[in-house]
Amino acid sequence: MSPSIWQILLVVAIVILLFGPKRIPGLGKSLGEAIRGFKKGLNEDSEIDVTDSSKKEQIHEGGQTQAESSEKAKDKQGL
């Protein structure tokens, strides 16, 4: 069962009433950018490593561990 012309016109009229004629092109543009970004993300060759070892490496690369930063915060509160 396909929608009739009256059903399509009713939906278009409701959308125009809700968003206004000035915002509809902006909504279309942002939707297109979102779709392009999604497709670009799917086509990227790089993979993201979310294992525990990579998280630990990132913490150590920052110069201090989370335990050290929480100890420093406690020391500052105690002063």
Backbone as CSV, one residue per row, in Angstrom:
resi,resn,N_x,N_y,N_z,CA_x,CA_y,CA_z,C_x,C_y,C_z
1,MET,0.847,-1.169,0.000,0.000,0.000,0.000,0.896,1.238,0.000
2,SER,0.861,1.994,-1.041,1.676,3.194,-1.136,0.878,4.408,-0.660
3,PRO,1.575,5.404,-0.130,0.862,6.600,0.357,0.285,7.406,-0.810
4,SER,-0.875,7.959,-0.590,-1.500,8.782,-1.626,-0.904,10.189,-1.606
5,ILE,-1.247,10.966,-2.591,-0.730,12.333,-2.690,-1.202,13.180,-1.515
6,TRP,-2.410,12.931,-1.023,-2.950,13.703,0.101,-2.189,13.397,1.385
7,GLN,-1.795,12.165,1.574,-1.013,11.807,2.763,0.363,12.467,2.722
8,ILE,0.977,12.476,1.558,2.290,13.111,1.405,2.188,14.612,1.652
9,LEU,1.158,15.250,1.084,0.965,16.688,1.287,0.699,17.016,2.749
10,LEU,-0.029,16.176,3.429,-0.306,16.386,4.850,0.980,16.308,5.671
11,VAL,1.828,15.339,5.387,3.099,15.211,6.107,3.994,16.408,5.827
12,VAL,4.057,16.850,4.588,4.878,18.017,4.232,4.362,19.257,4.945
13,ALA,3.046,19.436,4.993,2.472,20.593,5.668,2.793,20.583,7.158
14,ILE,2.732,19.429,7.779,3.044,19.318,9.214,4.513,19.644,9.460
15,VAL,5.393,19.158,8.607,6.825,19.438,8.758,7.088,20.930,8.616
16,ILE,6.451,21.574,7.651,6.643,23.022,7.466,6.110,23.786,8.672
17,LEU,4.982,23.356,9.222,4.434,24.030,10.404,5.339,23.867,11.620
18,LEU,5.920,22.679,11.776,6.770,22.424,12.945,8.108,23.149,12.861
19,PHE,8.761,23.092,11.716,10.115,23.610,11.601,10.189,24.986,10.949
20,GLY,9.210,25.351,10.183,9.258,26.624,9.483,10.019,26.487,8.186
21,PRO,9.663,27.295,7.185,10.297,27.151,5.871,11.769,27.549,5.847
22,LYS,12.213,28.351,6.803,13.613,28.784,6.792,14.549,27.715,7.360
23,ARG,14.065,26.859,8.242,14.937,25.870,8.871,15.045,24.577,8.084
24,ILE,14.139,24.311,7.174,14.147,23.047,6.434,15.409,22.876,5.590
25,PRO,15.888,23.888,4.838,17.150,23.696,4.102,18.334,23.409,5.031
26,GLY,18.361,24.040,6.190,19.438,23.782,7.151,19.383,22.365,7.688
27,LEU,18.178,21.864,7.906,18.034,20.488,8.365,18.505,19.506,7.304
28,GLY,18.174,19.801,6.040,18.625,18.942,4.947,20.138,18.953,4.810
29,LYS,20.728,20.128,4.973,22.190,20.250,4.864,22.885,19.474,5.982
30,SER,22.399,19.624,7.203,23.029,18.916,8.320,22.832,17.405,8.209
31,LEU,21.691,16.976,7.676,21.468,15.552,7.471,22.433,15.004,6.428
32,GLY,22.640,15.769,5.351,23.596,15.344,4.321,25.015,15.262,4.847
33,GLU,25.414,16.240,5.674,26.761,16.208,6.262,26.921,15.016,7.202
34,ALA,25.873,14.696,7.949,25.936,13.552,8.856,26.081,12.251,8.084
35,ILE,25.356,12.130,6.979,25.450,10.910,6.165,26.840,10.795,5.547
36,ARG,27.384,11.918,5.041,28.740,11.883,4.470,29.770,11.506,5.527
37,GLY,29.637,12.057,6.725,30.570,11.715,7.799,30.478,10.253,8.192
38,PHE,29.269,9.715,8.198,29.082,8.302,8.526,29.734,7.420,7.471
39,LYS,29.529,7.745,6.192,30.134,6.959,5.110,31.651,7.050,5.156
40,LYS,32.172,8.241,5.466,33.621,8.413,5.556,34.185,7.563,6.688
41,GLY,33.475,7.511,7.809,33.913,6.683,8.931,33.911,5.210,8.600
42,LEU,32.968,4.781,7.792,32.921,3.373,7.392,34.054,3.019,6.445
43,ASN,34.482,3.976,5.635,35.506,3.704,4.621,36.929,3.853,5.139
44,GLU,37.112,4.368,6.346,38.470,4.552,6.860,39.131,3.203,7.099
45,ASP,40.424,3.139,6.773,41.165,1.895,6.921,41.675,1.674,8.336
46,SER,41.802,2.734,9.109,42.376,2.603,10.444,41.360,1.984,11.393
47,GLU,41.886,1.199,12.299,41.048,0.579,13.305,41.382,1.176,14.664
48,ILE,40.415,1.231,15.537,40.603,1.795,16.861,40.836,0.648,17.841
49,ASP,41.918,0.739,18.606,42.251,-0.281,19.594,41.684,0.147,20.934
50,VAL,40.758,-0.627,21.469,40.116,-0.275,22.734,40.448,-1.289,23.828
51,THR,41.574,-1.954,23.696,41.966,-2.929,24.707,42.517,-2.218,25.938
52,ASP,42.623,-2.948,27.032,43.121,-2.381,28.281,44.567,-1.921,28.153
53,SER,45.378,-2.619,27.371,46.784,-2.243,27.253,46.941,-0.874,26.598
54,SER,46.116,-0.567,25.608,46.242,0.739,24.967,45.789,1.849,25.905
55,LYS,44.804,1.581,26.745,44.358,2.582,27.718,45.454,2.856,28.730
56,LYS,46.148,1.807,29.173,47.233,1.978,30.136,48.380,2.766,29.521
57,GLU,48.670,2.495,28.232,49.741,3.225,27.560,49.399,4.705,27.460
58,GLN,48.150,5.028,27.181,47.754,6.425,27.076,47.889,7.125,28.423
59,ILE,47.581,6.423,29.496,47.699,7.012,30.830,49.164,7.281,31.140
60,HIS,50.051,6.332,30.838,51.470,6.502,31.126,52.093,7.564,30.229
61,GLU,51.612,7.703,29.001,52.135,8.735,28.117,51.798,10.124,28.633
62,GLY,50.713,10.249,29.375,50.309,11.536,29.920,51.216,12.003,31.035
63,GLY,52.065,11.148,31.550,53.023,11.558,32.563,52.676,11.071,33.957
64,GLN,51.429,10.766,34.218,51.069,10.281,35.539,49.869,9.354,35.417
65,THR,49.753,8.468,36.377,48.626,7.552,36.375,47.437,8.206,37.043
66,GLN,46.306,7.551,36.964,45.105,8.095,37.584,45.251,8.112,39.108
67,ALA,45.930,7.130,39.679,46.121,7.091,41.125,46.960,8.281,41.589
68,GLU,48.012,8.612,40.810,48.858,9.746,41.179,48.077,11.058,41.106
69,SER,47.236,11.195,40.086,46.482,12.439,39.952,45.438,12.567,41.055
70,SER,44.833,11.439,41.486,43.850,11.525,42.564,44.536,11.821,43.899
71,GLU,45.762,11.320,44.098,46.507,11.616,45.322,46.869,13.101,45.379
72,LYS,47.249,13.670,44.245,47.582,15.089,44.203,46.350,15.939,44.493
73,ALA,45.198,15.513,44.013,43.968,16.249,44.258,43.613,16.199,45.748
74,LYS,43.829,15.046,46.383,43.543,14.925,47.813,44.491,15.803,48.620
75,ASP,45.772,15.868,48.206,46.731,16.699,48.899,46.342,18.181,48.809
76,LYS,45.874,18.594,47.668,45.481,19.988,47.498,44.275,20.332,48.366
77,GLN,43.370,19.388,48.556,42.195,19.635,49.377,42.570,19.670,50.861
78,GLY,43.589,18.935,51.237,44.011,18.878,52.632,44.764,20.114,53.081
79,LEU,45.259,20.936,52.169,46.033,22.127,52.516,45.160,23.159,53.054
